[in-house]
């Protein structure tokens, strides 16, 4: 049976009950937004990135997200070590390859992390295309491509890396290389508020601690998209208060609001 918004809400209820511990090795810009979004969602965030302890903490975390937004060599090593530990423990981790393709340093870092076997890659269209080896580089951290243009690259990347790829844009897609789900939601103000994509990756990681990878990606995209739509409606003057409204929407989201503000459609597989 196809995965539905009702299934997504059931996944959210399970997440709220389990309160998974999510280790975030993420960028300076995203730390506060990601932590607050995880707390509002019902998860427990830990912003543990020091090379000296990242691998130890991965041993106790339920899930990990690695986000390469503000890189340094030490942070790359911490991501590599934590990813290896959590994968060896059979627990999920999410790669957010921010601005892959913009510089050789971050592209090499993303490619190395990809070889370490992420459970889910969550990225915008340009990042997915760059990681898959396709044309379509972004403008800094921003995508210059629509998610529709990256769908073929997302399927190829998922097949090559043996993971789920969640590509986000005006419409979101989640694929394991064979099955493809299209998810709608969100709000046009969201790209104008920094770190909301990074916080989405953290939320997807939380779902991955509770559900199989494709279901986790679809549920995370749908729940976050619905919350984003609600938050945007509450910000008629602009995006300044959007992160706070997003957290409030995540905290109060129920099955009816989820169904009213997002859609899930199986398009392939």
VOBA-1610 file (N, C-alpha, C; in pm, whole numbers, padded with zeros to 5 digits, always signed):
BEGIN
Unk+00084-00120+00000Unk+00000+00000+00000Unk+00088+00126+00000Unk+00050+00228-00075Unk+00127+00352-00075Unk+00127+00418+00062Unk+00233+00491+00091Unk+00247+00566+00214Unk+00161+00692+00204Unk+00087+00723+00308Unk-00010+00833+00305Unk+00020+00935+00416Unk-00054+01044+00414Unk-00039+01142+00522Unk-00080+01082+00656Unk-00174+00989+00657Unk-00211+00922+00782Unk-00093+00840+00834Unk-00023+00772+00743Unk+00097+00699+00783Unk+00204+00794+00835Unk+00215+00910+00772Unk+00313+01009+00817Unk+00281+01056+00959Unk+00151+01077+00987Unk+00115+01119+01123Unk+00143+01006+01223Unk+00119+00882+01184Unk+00152+00770+01272Unk+00301+00766+01300Unk+00383+00796+01200Unk+00527+00802+01222Unk+00562+00916+01318Unk+00494+01030+01304Unk+00516+01142+01395Unk+00476+01104+01538Unk+00365+01035+01553Unk+00322+00993+01687Unk+00425+00899+01749Unk+00480+00809+01668Unk+00584+00718+01720Unk+00708+00796+01759Unk+00745+00893+01678Unk+00862+00976+01710Unk+00840+01050+01841Unk+00723+01108+01858Unk+00695+01180+01982Unk+00699+01090+02103Unk+00660+00964+02084Unk+00664+00869+02194Unk+00806+00824+02227Unk+00885+00802+02124Unk+01020+00748+02143Unk+01124+00854+02177Unk+01103+00977+02131Unk+01196+01090+02156Unk+01340+01052+02120Unk+01368+01020+01995Unk+01503+00975+01959Unk+01609+01083+01982Unk+01726+01038+02022Unk+01841+01126+02042Unk+01912+01142+01908Unk+01915+01264+01857Unk+01972+01292+01725Unk+02099+01374+01742Unk+02210+01317+01700Unk+02338+01388+01702Unk+02348+01473+01576Unk+02378+01600+01596Unk+02392+01694+01485Unk+02537+01740+01474Unk+02600+01708+01363Unk+02726+01774+01329Unk+02690+01866+01213Unk+02654+01987+01250Unk+02593+02078+01153Unk+02662+02212+01158Unk+02618+02303+01074Unk+02690+02430+01061Unk+02648+02531+01167Unk+02733+02632+01184Unk+02709+02733+01286Unk+02573+02803+01267Unk+02537+02830+01143Unk+02413+02902+01115Unk+02291+02821+01158Unk+02301+02689+01145Unk+02183+02603+01161Unk+02165+02546+01301Unk+02261+02561+01388Unk+02255+02487+01514Unk+02130+02519+01595Unk+02102+02644+01618Unk+01988+02681+01702Unk+01856+02642+01636Unk+01844+02671+01507Unk+01720+02640+01436Unk+01696+02489+01437Unk+01800+02411+01409Unk+01786+02265+01406Unk+01750+02210+01543Unk+01816+02259+01647Unk+01787+02210+01781Unk+01644+02241+01822Unk+01598+02363+01794Unk+01462+02400+01831Unk+01359+02322+01750Unk+01385+02300+01622Unk+01293+02222+01540Unk+01283+02079+01591Unk+01395+02019+01627Unk+01393+01883+01679Unk+01316+01875+01810Unk+01337+01971+01897Unk+01264+01972+02024Unk+01114+01987+01999Unk+01076+02076+01910Unk+00934+02097+01880Unk+00873+01972+01816Unk+00952+01904+01736Unk+00905+01782+01670Unk+00879+01671+01770Unk+00959+01668+01877Unk+00947+01564+01978Unk+01072+01484+01998Unk+01181+01521+01929Unk+01308+01450+01940Unk+01399+01521+02040Unk+01514+01460+02065Unk+01612+01515+02157Unk+01739+01549+02079Unk+01774+01677+02065Unk+01891+01715+01986Unk+02019+01718+02069Unk+02130+01686+02005Unk+02262+01700+02066Unk+02356+01756+01961Unk+02412+01872+01988Unk+02498+01938+01889Unk+02643+01905+01924Unk+02684+01786+01888Unk+02815+01732+01929Unk+02902+01717+01805Unk+03001+01804+01791Unk+03082+01802+01670Unk+03232+01794+01695Unk+03279+01805+01819Unk+03422+01802+01844Unk+03481+01668+01800Unk+03593+01677+01732Unk+03657+01556+01682Unk+03689+01458+01795Unk+03717+01513+01914Unk+03758+01429+02027Unk+03643+01347+02086Unk+03517+01382+02055Unk+03405+01310+02115Unk+03295+01270+02019Unk+03303+01314+01895Unk+03193+01289+01802Unk+03168+01141+01782Unk+03274+01063+01771Unk+03255+00919+01749Unk+03200+00851+01874Unk+03247+00892+01992Unk+03194+00834+02116Unk+03045+00861+02129Unk+03004+00985+02098Unk+02863+01019+02112Unk+02778+00945+02011Unk+02832+00920+01892Unk+02758+00846+01791Unk+02721+00707+01841Unk+02799+00655+01934Unk+02769+00524+01989Unk+02643+00520+02073Unk+02601+00637+02125Unk+02481+00638+02209Unk+02362+00706+02139Unk+02388+00778+02029Unk+02280+00846+01957Unk+02192+00745+01885Unk+02066+00784+01863Unk+01974+00701+01784Unk+01986+00729+01635Unk+02032+00849+01600Unk+02050+00887+01461Unk+02150+01002+01456Unk+02204+01022+01337Unk+02307+01125+01316Unk+02272+01203+01190Unk+02298+01334+01192Unk+02293+01414+01070Unk+02426+01485+01055Unk+02486+01475+00935Unk+02610+01546+00904Unk+02578+01650+00799Unk+02611+01774+00829Unk+02577+01888+00744Unk+02706+01966+00719Unk+02745+01980+00591Unk+02876+02035+00559Unk+02874+02185+00532Unk+02778+02255+00589Unk+02763+02397+00559Unk+02882+02484+00594Unk+02937+02470+00714Unk+03054+02548+00755Unk+03164+02451+00793Unk+03240+02414+00693Unk+03338+02307+00709Unk+03470+02355+00766Unk+03537+02263+00834Unk+03679+02274+00866Unk+03733+02132+00861Unk+03864+02116+00844Unk+03919+01979+00841Unk+03883+01897+00963Unk+03883+01958+01081Unk+03850+01884+01202Unk+03704+01839+01201Unk+03616+01925+01153Unk+03475+01887+01146Unk+03453+01775+01046Unk+03525+01778+00935Unk+03514+01668+00839Unk+03555+01537+00903Unk+03665+01540+00976Unk+03710+01416+01042Unk+03608+01369+01145Unk+03548+01463+01218Unk+03445+01426+01315Unk+03326+01361+01246Unk+03283+01416+01133Unk+03174+01357+01057Unk+03208+01217+01009Unk+03328+01201+00957Unk+03371+01071+00908Unk+03370+00967+01020Unk+03427+01005+01134Unk+03434+00911+01246Unk+03295+00876+01299Unk+03211+00978+01317Unk+03077+00954+01371Unk+02994+00869+01275Unk+03006+00898+01145Unk+02931+00820+01047Unk+02973+00674+01048Unk+03101+00649+01060Unk+03150+00511+01063Unk+03098+00437+01186Unk+03100+00504+01301Unk+03055+00440+01425Unk+02905+00409+01419Unk+02826+00506+01376Unk+02682+00485+01380Unk+02638+00384+01274Unk+02707+00381+01161Unk+02674+00281+01059Unk+02711+00142+01108Unk+02828+00129+01171Unk+02869-00001+01224Unk+02772-00051+01330Unk+02707+00042+01400Unk+02610+00005+01503Unk+02473-00026+01443Unk+02460-00013+01311Unk+02333-00043+01246Unk+02227+00064+01267Unk+02271+00186+01296Unk+02177+00296+01317Unk+02185+00395+01201Unk+02079+00473+01179Unk+02072+00556+01058Unk+02147+00687+01069Unk+02189+00736+00953Unk+02246+00871+00949Unk+02212+00938+00817Unk+02202+01072+00824Unk+02159+01155+00712Unk+02274+01246+00671Unk+02298+01253+00541Unk+02398+01344+00485Unk+02327+01462+00421Unk+02363+01583+00463Unk+02316+01707+00401Unk+02437+01772+00335Unk+02454+01753+00203Unk+02576+01798+00135Unk+02568+01943+00089Unk+02562+02035+00184Unk+02537+02176+00155Unk+02639+02232+00055Unk+02587+02290-00054Unk+02668+02359-00155Unk+02773+02269-00220Unk+02745+02140-00224Unk+02834+02051-00299Unk+02846+02101-00442Unk+02967+02101-00493Unk+02994+02152-00626Unk+03044+02294-00626Unk+03031+02366-00514Unk+03073+02506-00509Unk+03226+02517-00499Unk+03288+02429-00420Unk+03434+02428-00406Unk+03482+02284-00405Unk+03609+02266-00439Unk+03663+02130-00442Unk+03670+02070-00302Unk+03696+02152-00199Unk+03707+02101-00063Unk+03575+02042-00017Unk+03466+02114-00033Unk+03339+02061+00016Unk+03287+01949-00075Unk+03319+01954-00202Unk+03277+01844-00289Unk+03348+01715-00250Unk+03478+01724-00224Unk+03551+01604-00179Unk+03496+01554-00047Unk+03462+01645+00044Unk+03408+01604+00174Unk+03275+01532+00155Unk+03189+01585+00071Unk+03058+01522+00047Unk+03075+01387-00018Unk+03163+01378-00114Unk+03185+01250-00183Unk+03242+01145-00089Unk+03332+01186+00000Unk+03386+01092+00098Unk+03277+01043+00192Unk+03194+01134+00241Unk+03086+01093+00330Unk+02987+01003+00258Unk+02961+01031+00133Unk+02871+00945+00056Unk+02923+00802+00048Unk+03053+00789+00033Unk+03113+00654+00027Unk+03099+00580+00159Unk+03072+00652+00267Unk+03058+00589+00398Unk+02916+00538+00424Unk+02829+00551+00326Unk+02699+00484+00331Unk+02592+00551+00413Unk+02554+00675+00379Unk+02442+00736+00452Unk+02312+00659+00428Unk+02225+00666+00525Unk+02092+00607+00511Unk+02006+00690+00418Unk+02015+00823+00433Unk+01938+00919+00355Unk+02028+01036+00318Unk+02019+01081+00195Unk+02079+01208+00153Unk+01964+01307+00137Unk+01970+01420+00208Unk+01867+01525+00196Unk+01936+01649+00140Unk+01892+01693+00023Unk+01963+01801-00044Unk+01869+01873-00140Unk+01913+01993-00185Unk+01838+02060-00288Unk+01878+02005-00425Unk+01813+02053-00528Unk+01831+01995-00661Unk+01975+02006-00710Unk+02036+02125-00696Unk+02172+02142-00744Unk+02271+02053-00669Unk+02249+02038-00539Unk+02338+01952-00460Unk+02326+01806-00502Unk+02203+01760-00524Unk+02183+01623-00570Unk+02250+01601-00705Unk+02233+01695-00795Unk+02291+01681-00928Unk+02443+01682-00923Unk+02500+01768-00839Unk+02646+01771-00826Unk+02698+01642-00766Unk+02630+01590-00665Unk+02675+01468-00599Unk+02660+01347-00691Unk+02562+01354-00782Unk+02541+01246-00877Unk+02630+01259-01000Unk+02704+01371-01009Unk+02792+01391-01123Unk+02724+01453-01242Unk+02607+01516-01220Unk+02534+01581-01329Unk+02564+01730-01331Unk+02533+01796-01442Unk+02546+01940-01450Unk+02435+02004-01368Unk+02459+02126-01322Unk+02354+02198-01249Unk+02402+02250-01116Unk+02522+02310-01114Unk+02579+02360-00989Unk+02493+02470-00931Unk+02496+02482-00799Unk+02418+02584-00732Unk+02491+02716-00725Unk+02422+02816-00671Unk+02479+02947-00646Unk+02503+02957-00496Unk+02626+02922-00453Unk+02652+02911-00310Unk+02570+02798-00252Unk+02492+02830-00146Unk+02408+02727-00085Unk+02272+02716-00153Unk+02243+02804-00248Unk+02111+02806-00312Unk+02112+02722-00438Unk+02000+02658-00464Unk+01986+02577-00584Unk+01954+02664-00704Unk+02012+02630-00819Unk+01975+02697-00944Unk+01886+02608-01028Unk+01848+02493-00975Unk+01766+02397-01048Unk+01640+02366-00968Unk+01534+02328-01038Unk+01413+02282-00972Unk+01424+02135-00937Unk+01345+02091-00840Unk+01351+01952-00797Unk+01311+01856-00909Unk+01220+01899-00998Unk+01182+01812-01109Unk+01303+01779-01197Unk+01390+01879-01219Unk+01507+01858-01303Unk+01607+01763-01240Unk+01601+01749-01107Unk+01698+01663-01037Unk+01646+01523-01008Unk+01523+01493-01048Unk+01465+01364-01011Unk+01544+01247-01070Unk+01582+01256-01196Unk+01660+01147-01257Unk+01793+01130-01185Unk+01857+01242-01151Unk+01983+01235-01077Unk+01963+01177-00938Unk+01851+01210-00874Unk+01822+01156-00741Unk+01806+01005-00746Unk+01735+00955-00847Unk+01717+00810-00862Unk+01851+00742-00889Unk+01933+00803-00975Unk+02063+00746-01004Unk+02152+00745-00881Unk+02151+00855-00806Unk+02232+00864-00685Unk+02188+00762-00581Unk+02057+00746-00565Unk+02006+00647-00469Unk+02049+00507-00508Unk+02042+00476-00637Unk+02083+00344-00681Unk+02231+00320-00665Unk+02311+00422-00696Unk+02457+00408-00685Unk+02503+00397-00541Unk+02445+00478-00454Unk+02491+00483-00315Unk+02417+00386-00225Unk+02308+00326-00273Unk+02232+00234-00190Unk+02164+00302-00074Unk+02108+00421-00100Unk+02044+00498+00006Unk+01915+00557-00048Unk+01845+00628+00037Unk+01729+00707-00004Unk+01776+00849-00028Unk+01725+00911-00133Unk+01756+01050-00162Unk+01628+01132-00152Unk+01633+01237-00072Unk+01522+01331-00058Unk+01568+01462-00120Unk+01508+01499-00232Unk+01544+01622-00302Unk+01431+01722-00283Unk+01466+01840-00238Unk+01364+01938-00199Unk+01365+02058-00292Unk+01246+02116-00306Unk+01227+02233-00391Unk+01081+02273-00383Unk+01027+02327-00492Unk+00885+02363-00492Unk+00799+02239-00467Unk+00838+02128-00527Unk+00786+01996-00490Unk+00902+01915-00438Unk+00877+01830-00342Unk+00981+01744-00287Unk+00964+01603-00340Unk+01076+01532-00351Unk+01072+01393-00394Unk+01158+01310-00299Unk+01115+01187-00277Unk+01194+01090-00201Unk+01197+00962-00281Unk+01317+00905-00298Unk+01331+00785-00379Unk+01440+00695-00325Unk+01419+00565-00341Unk+01523+00467-00313Unk+01587+00417-00442Unk+01559+00485-00552Unk+01610+00447-00682Unk+01508+00375-00766Unk+01406+00322-00703Unk+01300+00251-00775Unk+01163+00315-00749Unk+01129+00325-00623Unk+01004+00389-00585Unk+01027+00538-00567Unk+00932+00618-00613Unk+00941+00764-00601Unk+00812+00817-00541Unk+00825+00899-00438Unk+00712+00971-00381Unk+00731+01121-00407Unk+00621+01187-00441Unk+00618+01333-00452Unk+00542+01389-00333Unk+00600+01489-00271Unk+00540+01548-00150Unk+00527+01698-00171Unk+00410+01751-00143Unk+00391+01896-00151Unk+00364+01952-00012Unk+00395+02078+00003Unk+00378+02148+00130Unk+00468+02269+00128Unk+00499+02321+00244Unk+00590+02434+00251Unk+00523+02565+00215Unk+00607+02669+00203Unk+00559+02806+00179Unk+00667+02883+00108Unk+00626+02979+00027Unk+00723+03052-00055Unk+00820+03136+00028Unk+00789+03162+00155Unk+00882+03237+00240Unk+00997+03152+00292Unk+00985+03022+00289Unk+01085+02937+00354Unk+01226+02956+00300Unk+01246+02971+00167Unk+01383+02995+00120Unk+01443+03128+00165Unk+01361+03217+00221Unk+01409+03348+00266Unk+01448+03348+00413Unk+01441+03233+00477Unk+01479+03221+00618Unk+01591+03118+00629Unk+01706+03161+00676Unk+01824+03075+00671Unk+01810+02953+00760Unk+01871+02844+00717Unk+01888+02719+00793Unk+01763+02633+00803Unk+01654+02670+00736Unk+01535+02586+00745Unk+01555+02454+00671Unk+01631+02455+00562Unk+01663+02329+00495Unk+01750+02240+00582Unk+01844+02300+00652Unk+01931+02223+00742Unk+01848+02160+00854Unk+01753+02237+00908Unk+01667+02184+01013Unk+01579+02071+00961Unk+01539+02079+00835Unk+01465+01969+00774Unk+01547+01841+00775Unk+01675+01851+00741Unk+01761+01732+00742Unk+01768+01671+00882Unk+01775+01755+00984Unk+01776+01705+01121Unk+01646+01634+01154Unk+01534+01689+01109Unk+01404+01625+01135Unk+01391+01492+01061Unk+01440+01487+00939Unk+01440+01360+00866Unk+01523+01256+00941Unk+01635+01298+00998Unk+01717+01206+01077Unk+01638+01151+01196Unk+01559+01237+01260Unk+01478+01191+01373Unk+01378+01085+01328Unk+01314+01107+01215Unk+01221+01006+01163Unk+01292+00877+01127Unk+01418+00888+01082Unk+01491+00767+01042Unk+01521+00676+01159Unk+01515+00730+01281Unk+01535+00647+01400Unk+01411+00565+01433Unk+01299+00598+01367Unk+01171+00534+01400Unk+01112+00452+01287Unk+01150+00480+01163Unk+01088+00416+01048Unk+01194+00377+00945Unk+01162+00285+00853Unk+01255+00252+00743Unk+01287+00376+00662Unk+01401+00375+00592Unk+01451+00498+00530Unk+01354+00571+00438Unk+01289+00501+00344Unk+01201+00571+00252Unk+01080+00628+00325Unk+01023+00552+00416Unk+00911+00604+00495Unk+00954+00723+00580Unk+01074+00715+00636Unk+01124+00825+00719Unk+01140+00952+00638Unk+01194+00939+00517Unk+01213+01056+00432Unk+01079+01117+00393Unk+00985+01033+00351Unk+00853+01083+00311Unk+00781+01148+00429Unk+00783+01083+00543Unk+00717+01139+00661Unk+00781+01271+00703Unk+00913+01275+00702Unk+00982+01397+00740Unk+00950+01513+00648Unk+00949+01487+00517Unk+00917+01591+00420Unk+00773+01639+00436Unk+00681+01545+00456Unk+00540+01582+00467Unk+00512+01661+00595Unk+00563+01614+00707Unk+00541+01682+00834Unk+00604+01821+00833Unk+00726+01829+00788Unk+00796+01958+00786Unk+00730+02052+00686Unk+00687+01997+00571Unk+00620+02080+00471Unk+00488+02135+00522Unk+00411+02053+00592Unk+00285+02100+00649Unk+00310+02209+00753Unk+00409+02187+00839Unk+00441+02288+00940Unk+00488+02417+00874Unk+00567+02404+00767Unk+00612+02523+00696Unk+00498+02600+00634Unk+00399+02528+00579Unk+00283+02594+00521Unk+00204+02671+00628Unk+00184+02607+00742Unk+00112+02673+00852Unk+00190+02794+00901Unk+00321+02778+00917Unk+00404+02888+00964Unk+00400+03005+00868Unk+00407+02977+00738Unk+00403+03084+00640Unk+00275+03163+00644Unk+00164+03094+00667Unk+00034+03162+00677Unk+00030+03256+00798Unk+00110+03228+00897Unk+00112+03310+01019Unk+00211+03426+01009Unk+00278+03441+00895Unk+00380+03546+00880Unk+00346+03636+00761Unk+00237+03713+00770Unk+00197+03794+00655Unk+00291+03908+00623Unk+00375+03948+00720Unk+00462+04063+00698Unk+00598+04025+00642Unk+00632+03894+00642Unk+00763+03852+00593Unk+00820+03737+00673Unk+00945+03697+00643Unk+00999+03573+00698Unk+01068+03585+00833Unk+01071+03703+00893Unk+01150+03721+01013Unk+01114+03628+01128Unk+00984+03604+01147Unk+00939+03520+01257Unk+00913+03375+01214Unk+00951+03342+01092Unk+00917+03211+01039Unk+00977+03095+01119Unk+01104+03099+01163Unk+01156+02985+01240Unk+01076+02957+01367Unk+01036+03063+01438Unk+00958+03044+01560Unk+00821+02986+01528Unk+00757+03040+01425Unk+00626+02988+01386Unk+00635+02844+01337Unk+00745+02810+01270Unk+00765+02672+01226Unk+00772+02577+01344Unk+00845+02617+01447Unk+00855+02532+01566Unk+00719+02517+01633Unk+00643+02624+01642Unk+00510+02615+01700Unk+00421+02521+01618Unk+00433+02530+01486Unk+00352+02445+01400Unk+00392+02298+01413Unk+00521+02270+01421Unk+00567+02133+01443Unk+00514+02078+01575Unk+00521+02161+01678Unk+00479+02118+01811Unk+00331+02084+01815Unk+00249+02162+01746Unk+00105+02143+01755Unk+00044+02063+01641Unk+00125+02012+01551Unk+00071+01947+01432Unk-00011+01824+01468Unk-00131+01816+01412Unk-00215+01698+01430Unk-00246+01638+01293Unk-00317+01528+01292Unk-00344+01456+01168Unk-00423+01541+01069Unk-00519+01617+01120Unk-00602+01699+01032Unk-00520+01809+00965Unk-00435+01876+01042Unk-00352+01983+00986Unk-00249+01928+00888Unk-00195+01812+00920Unk-00099+01749+00829Unk-00164+01719+00695Unk-00282+01661+00698Unk-00352+01627+00575Unk-00395+01750+00496Unk-00427+01858+00567Unk-00475+01979+00502Unk-00363+02059+00437Unk-00238+02041+00485Unk-00130+02127+00440Unk-00018+02054+00367Unk-00033+01926+00344Unk+00066+01853+00265Unk-00001+01740+00191Unk+00062+01694+00085Unk+00013+01578+00011Unk+00127+01483-00014Unk+00095+01355-00022Unk+00194+01252-00054Unk+00136+01171-00170Unk+00217+01157-00274Unk+00169+01084-00392Unk+00279+00992-00443Unk+00248+00865-00456Unk+00344+00771-00514Unk+00339+00785-00665Unk+00454+00818-00726Unk+00454+00844-00870Unk+00527+00737-00950Unk+00609+00657-00884Unk+00679+00548-00950Unk+00698+00434-00852Unk+00705+00312-00904Unk+00738+00196-00822Unk+00616+00132-00758
//
